[in-house]
């Protein structure tokens, strides 16, 4: 779930007049996860405060680098077991008894799902529809005279069995994590009535009841769900995926007319005299959760990215199968167009501007297109015979700086992408440059690269060698886009956009090994003239000796 959909607060007060207590808490956003932890160092233990802080930090740090193949449940249980073992063994070595001891409660929110666990008597509550429900389970004795005596805590025994739970969260839910110092003062009714005020107010209210002389360290963390995760909602919808699709088939009023792609998952269709493009999830999505995730994200991006350079897309509310619908854009893709005609210089500049507008728009969503190339650019002529461009393929879009993305087509990938570097503005600019080079010259600057190849790159020739209509400034812009050394390439879209807007300010761009005559013909001839003058002067002196 996006951090913008969540509001968090945390606060802690030490007991009595002490300056620092044994409680410790932390709340962080780790990639798409919201993680909250509250630990209450056992007061009777010598190192309770240290155990609370170390447990919190250990869990946070390990969640940041958890193996990608591990589920959240496995991560929680494994990391709890690990820190428990570490603290227990260290206590036995240093004290020959358990002294690094703390309770623990942890909550992780991913999408619309809440994952949680607790060891000891720190608690997790869920507030929904004016009701407060305890999600955690206390590890404490209930027998008379032994109330509150812990049966489990981190570091108290060689092994521990955390209480693990999962739930779905929804808009307006509030989650409370707290140490026993809070709920022993504020009962469920008081917690229910005041949770909406946040952690600070809860702890201060408890302190006020005891006239700012708390009998125990008191800590609270609150998480408020401001907005449900729409992406997760789409995924959880129980929608079938058709195994086969046929011409004339009608689905939710959309009549399939013609398969547009060989796999027959994207169709031209009609509804109420209008034509559209309808795209269905692939059959791999039925068994492969990762494929389903990718399609759901593709549909969600198509729906939410509304700009003039994208076809309009909708996800019908009452659909009975997993698909989304796009506006039909009449025209052909740029690759097909180039088979019979070359685009003009003016059209290439307009294409560059459109691609830059698109990429700058996507940055607002922390996205990149991921597969800029002529096949993903649709074109049509307007009334003035100028070309109009639309960018397609929502399926290739991925998070900017993603290091595990396989997005892209080899011939358009920057050299560093082949080395496993993350996708960035610079690598997207490289793809734009290759696209412009190809459109204006009919040639790839570094040759066509197959998927199985590990390419070796040699300096590209100036595009004006193949197309003399290309002005010098545009030559330099394209060469800077496709520079093999990314330090010589545009780093940001804004840099390239500025030079397109002010071509008179574009500085000449030369390959590193370019000769002086290439870099500056005037300087070359000036140097040559000076050398010849000196030689002639020396020759005259020699002849007169």
N, C-alpha and C positions, 0 to 999 in steps of 0.2 A: 504494500500500500504506500502511495506517495506520502512523504512527510507533510505535504500541504493539506492532506486529509486528516491529519492527526494533531491534537493539541496536548502537550505534556507539561506537567509541573512536578516538582519535587522539593521537599523540605524536611529538615531534621533538627531536633533540639536535644541537647544533652540533659540528663536528669539533674534535678536540684540546681545548684549554682555552678556545676562543672562547666568548663569551657569546651570540652570535647568528649563525646560519648563513644560507645562501642559499636554504634550502628554505622552502616555505610551503604550508599545507594549510587546508582548511575543509570542514565537513560541515553541511548545513542541510536542514530540511524546508521545501519550497516548495509550498504547497497539498498535493496528493497525491503530490508527488515527493520522494524522498530523493536529495540530490545530494552527492557527495563528490568533492573535487578535491585532487590533490597536484601541486605544481610544484617543480622542482629548478632554481634559478637557476644557469646555467652559470658555474662558478667562474672561468674564464679571461676572462669578460666583466666589464667595469667595473661594469655595472648589473644583474648577474644576479639579485641579491636583490630589487631593485625590480621587475624583470620578472616574477619569480615571484609576488610579492604582487599586482601590478597585474593579471596574467592571471587569478588566482584571483578577485579581487574583481569584475573585469569580467564574467566568466562568470556568477558568482552573481547579480549585479545585473541582468543582461540576462535570465537565466532567470526572474527574478521578474516581469518585464513582457513576456515573449515573446508575440507575437501568438497569439491563440487558434486561428487557422487553421493555424499552423505545427506540423508533426510534431516529435517530439523529435529525430529524426535531422536534419531540416533546421535546427532550432535549434542543435544542437551544431556542425554543420559551418559554419553561417553565422557564429556568434559566434566560433568559433576563427579563421576567415578574417579577421574584422574586427579582433580584437585582434592578430593576427599583422601585419596591414598597419599598424596604429597604431604598434606598437613598432618595426617595421622603418623606417618613414618618419621617426619621431622620432630613431632612432639615426643615420640618414643626415644629418639636419639638424644634430644636436648633435656627432656624432663623425666623420661621413663614413665610418663602418663600423658593422657590427652589434655593439652593446654591450648592448642590452636584449634578452637572450637567456635562454630558460628551456625546460626540458622540461615536458611537461604530460601528466597522465592524469586522465580524468574518468569518473565512473560515475553514471548516473541510474537509479533504480529506480522504476518506475511499475506498480502492480499486481504481477503475478508476472513482469514482464519487466525485464531489465537491458539498458540501453543504455550503450555505452562508447566511448571513443576515446582515442588517445594520439598524441603527437608527441614523438619523442626516445626515451630509454631508461628512463624511469620506467614501472613495470609495474602490471598488474592480474592478480591470481590468483583462481581460484575453487577452494574446498576443498569437496569433496563425496564422501561414502562413503569417507572416509579417503584420498582422493587429491587432489593439488594439480595444477591445470592452469593454465598461463599463457594468459590470454585476449588480452592485448595483444601487440603485435609491435614489437620494438626497431628503432628507426631508428639503427643503429650499424654501423660497418664490422666485418667478421669476418676480414679479411686479417691474416696474421701481422705483428706489429709495429704494426698500426693498430687493435687491439682497443679498443673503447670510444669511438672517434672518431665523433661524431654525424654522420649524414647529413641529419638534419632536426631542427629545434627551432623553437619559437615565436620570431619576430623575426630569424631568421638569414638568411632570404631573403624576397623580395617576396611570394611565395606559398608555401603549404605544403599538403601532402596528408596529413591525419591518417589513421591506421589506425582504422577504425570497425568495431564489432562489436555484435551483439545476442545475448542468450541468455535462456532462461527460468530463473527461480530457484525453489527449493522449500524447504520447511521444513528447518532445520538447515544450510543452505548458509552458508558464510562467504566473504566477499569481502575481499581484501587489496589495497590500493593502497600503493605504496611507491616511494621514490627508490632509485637504484642503490646508495646507501650501505648499504642494508639487505641486498639480495640478493647483494652481492659478499662479505659476511661470513657470512651464513646461507644455506647452500645449500638446494635444494628440500626435502631431507629434514628439515632443521632448521625451515624455515618450516612444513612440513606438520605436524610434531610439536608446534609451539608456537603456531600461529595461534589455537587455541581460548582462549589466555590473554589475547589482546587486544593492541592496539598498544603499550601501555606496556611490557609484558613482552617483546615482540619487540625493541624498540629497546634496552631495558636489557640484554637478553641479548647483543645484538651489541656493545654498549659494554663489557660485562664481558669478552668475549673479548679485547678490546684494552686491558684494564685501564683503562677509562674514558678512553681516549685515541684516540677514533675518527679514522680517517684521512680521513673525509668526512662531510659533513652527512648525517644519517640520519633518515628520516621514514616513519611507517606510519599508515595508517587502516584499521580493520577494520569490516566490516558483517556482522552475524549475523542471519539470517532466523529469527526465533523461531516464526513462524507463517505459513503460506502465505496469500495473499490469497484468501479464499473467494469474494468477488465476482468476481475475475478468473477463478477456476476455473470458476464457473458460466458465464461468458461464453465460455470456450474449449471448453466441451463441444460436441461435434459433434452437434447435435440438429436435425432438420428442423423446419420450421414449415409446418403444413398450409395449403394454399391455400383449401380449402373444408372445412366441417364440416357434418354432417347429423344429423338426429334419428335415434336408434337406433344411431348409430355407436359402436363400442366401442374405446377407446384405453387400453391398459395396464390393462384391467379396469374402467375408468370408462365407463359407458353414458350417452351424451348424451340428455337428456330434453327440454330446452326451452332455446332461446336467450333469455337474460335482457336482452341489450342489442342494439340494432338492427344493429350491425356483426357480430353473430354470432361474437364471439370470447370471450364469457363465457356459460357454460352451466350450467344445473341438471343434475346428473348423479347417478348412483347406483352404488354398489359394495357388494356383500355386504349388501344390504337397507338400507343407509344412504345418505342423500342428502347431496350436497356441492355446492359451487360450484367450477367449474374455469375458469381463465382462460388462454387461449392468447396467445402473442405475435402481434402484428398482422402482416399480410403485408408491411408496409413494412420490417419488421425484416430481411427476406431481403436487401434491397439497401442499406438505410440503416443504417450502423453506429451512428449516434447514436440512432436509434430502438431498436436492439437494446440499446444501453447502458442506455437508460431503462427498458426492460422488465426487463432483468436486475437492475437496482437495485431496481425495484418488487418483484420476486419475492423478492429477498434481504431487503428491509425487511419484507415480509409474514412471512417465515420467522423472522427474528430478533427482531421486536418482539412480545413476549409479555406481554400485560397484559389485564386484565378488560374494558377498553373497546374492544379490537380483536377481530375474529373470529380464531380460531386458523387458522393456515395452515402448509402443509408443501410442500416440494419433494421429491417422491418420488425416492429414490436411483436406481432402475432405470427411470426414465422414458425413453421412446423418442422423445418429441417435446418441444418447448419450451413448457412450461406450468407452472402451480402450482395447488394445490388449497386451498380455504378451507372453513372450517366454514359450514354453512348456518344463517343466523340468521332464524328465522321471525318475520315482522313486516312493517312497511312503513316507508318512509323518512318523515322528519319533514315533508317537503314534501307528500307525499300525505296524511299524517295531518291536516295543517292545512286540507286542502280540505273536511273534514267536521267538524272539531272544533278548538277552541282549547285550548292547554295551560294548565294552572292555574299560579298563582304559585309554588306549592311545586314543581311539576314544572320550571318554568323555572329555579328556583334549583338544583335537582338537575342540570339540563342544564348550567348554568354551571359547577358543580363538576366535572362529568365532563369538560367541555372543558378546564378548567384542569388537572385531573389528567393528561389526555392530553398537553397541551402541555408540562407540566413533566417528564413522563416522556421525551418526545422530546428535550428539551434535553440529557439525558444522552448522547444519540447525536449531538449537534450538528445536530439536525434540527428542522424545523417541518412541520406538516401541509400548509400551503400553499393549501388550498381548503376552509376551514371554511364550511359552509352547510347548510341543512336537507336537501338531496338526499344529502349524505354522512353523515347521522345516521340510523341505523336505530333503531326503537323497538318495544317490546313491553310488555305489561302483566305485572307479577308477580302473585302470589296476592293481594296487598292492593290491587290495582287501581292501584298506582303505576306510573309509566312507567320502563322500563329503557332505557338508551341504549348503542348501540355505534357506533363511528366507523369508517367505511369509506373506501376510495380510497387505497391505498398508492402509487398512481401519481403522486399530486400532491406527495408528500413531497420535500423538498429541503433542502439545507444551510442552516442559519440564517446570516443575513447574506449570502446569495447575492444578487449584484447583477444576474445575467443570467437569473434564473428567470422563466419566463412563467406560473408557477403562480398559480391564483386565478381567481375569477369576478368580472367588473367591478363588479357591484352590491355586492360585499362587500369591495372593495379600498379601502384607506386612500388619501387624496389624494396622499400622497408616493409611493405605488407607481406612480401614473400619471406621476410625474415621473422615474421610473427609479431611485428609491432602493432600497436593499437590503431584503430581507424580514427582519423582526425580530420580537421579542416584542411590540413596540408595534403593528406592523401586523397581527399575528395577533389581538391583543386587539381591534382595530377590527373584524375579521371576526366575532369572537365577539359583540361588541356589536350589530352589524347583525343577526346571527342571532337574538339574544334579542329585539331590538326587533320584528323581523318576526313572531316566534312569538307575542308577546304582543299585538300590535296589528293584525297582518295587513297592515301597510304597511312599505315600505322607508323608512328615515329620510331618505334623500336621493334617493328615487325609483329606479325600475329603470333600470339603465345597460346599454346595449348594447355589444357588443365593439368596434364601430367608433367609439364616441363618445369625445370628450374632454370629460369632464363639468365643470360648474361647480358648486361646492358652496355651499349656503346653510345657515345654522344649522337644525338639526333641532328639531322641536317635541318637548316632553316626551312620552314614551310614555303617561303617565297621562292625557293629553288624550283619547286614543283608548280607554284601558282604565282606568277609575276604580278598579279593584281593585289596581292597582300601588301599593305603598307608596312613600312619599317617598324612603326610603333606596335602594330598588331603582331608582327613577327616576334618582337621582344616579349610581349605579353604571353604569347603561347609558349615560347621557349622557357620563360620563367615558370610557367605552370608545370611544365614537364621536366624541370631540372632534376637530374638524378640525385644530386646532393640536396637534401631537403632544407639545408641551411641557406641555399641560394634560391629556393622556391618561395612563393608567397606562403606565409604562415597562417594568414587569416583571410577570410572572404572579403573583409573590408578593404584590404590592401589592393586586391585585384579589382574590386568594384571602383575604387578611387581612380585607378589608372585607365579603366574603360571610360570613366566619366571625363577625365582630363588627359586625352591622348598626347597633347602637346608637352605634358610633363613626364611622359614615359622615358626612362633612361634606356639606352641601347643595352641589350643583353647578349653576352658572348659566351661561348664555351670556354672552359678553363684553359684549354690548349690552343685557343684561337691565336693566330699570328697578329703582329702589329698592323699589317695592312688591312686585316679584317676588322680589328678593333677600332683603328683610326687611320684611314687612308691619308688624310691631310698630314698627320704627324709622321707617317711613314715617308711621304714625299719630302717633307721638310728635313727630316733626318738625312734622307738620301741626298738632297741638294747640298746640305752642309758638308757631308762626307766628300761628295764629288768636288766641291769648292776647295776643301782643304787639300785633297789629293792633287788637284790641278795646280794649286799654289806651290806645293812641295815639288811637283814635277818641273815647274818653271825655275825654281831655285836650283834644282839639281842640274838642269840643262845649262844654266849660266855659271856653274862652278868651273 
